[in-house]
Amino acid sequence: MMTLSMVHEGARAVLRSIGGGQQMRGRLAALGLLPGTELEVVQNSGGGPFVVAVRGSRIVIGRGMAARIEVE
């Protein structure tokens, strides 16, 4: 497994777990980021926003959050 922040632009991954506090997990769940969800990394340029596509929507998350999301 690896973190979402390590996935290259255009690649797909399946969310396996979310580290961090309950508030962060709740916020991501409200955005549709739940274990088992397939994600596509839209933008990961190393700086600036981190954008993922989930179920037809694009979501911008912080790099710190992306580093706590485990995917495969």
N, C-alpha and C positions, 0 to 999 in steps of 0.2 A: 504494500500500500504506500501511497504518497499523499502529500497535501495538495489541495486544489491550487495553491499558488505555484506549484511546480508543473502544472499542465500547460502545454503550449497552445497558442491561439489556433482555433479550428478543430482542436481535438475534443473528443467526448470522453466522459468519465461517469462512473456511478458513485453517488454519495454513499459512504458507508457509516461514518460517524462524525459527530460534531463535538469537539472539545470546547472548554470554556464554561462560563456560568449559565445559570438557568435563564437569565434575561436574554443573553445572546442566542441561545438555542430556541427560545420562544419567538424571538424576532425573525430568525431565519425560517422557522416552521411557518410563521404567518406569511412569509414570502414564497412558500412552496418548496423550500429546501428541507426535505425529509430523507431519512435513510431509505435507500433503494431508488431514489430519483435520478434519472439520467440528466446530465448537464452538458452543455457545450460551451467551451470557453470562447467568447467573442473577442475580448481584448485582454491581453496580458503582456504589456510592453515593458514591464520592469519598473515603470514609474507611472504615476497617474492612476486613473480609476481601473478597477478590475471588473469586467463585465462578463456575465454568464447568461446563457439562454436556458430557460426552464419552462417547459410546457407552453411554448409559443410566446413567452414574455422575456424581456431582457431585464436583468437585475444588476445593479451596481452595488458592490460590496467593498469594504475596506480590505486592504492587503493583510492586516492583522487577522481579520476574520477568515480570509482565504487560507491563511497559514494554519488555522485550527480545524479546518474541514478535511477529513480524511476521505480519499476517493480511491477507486481502482479502475 
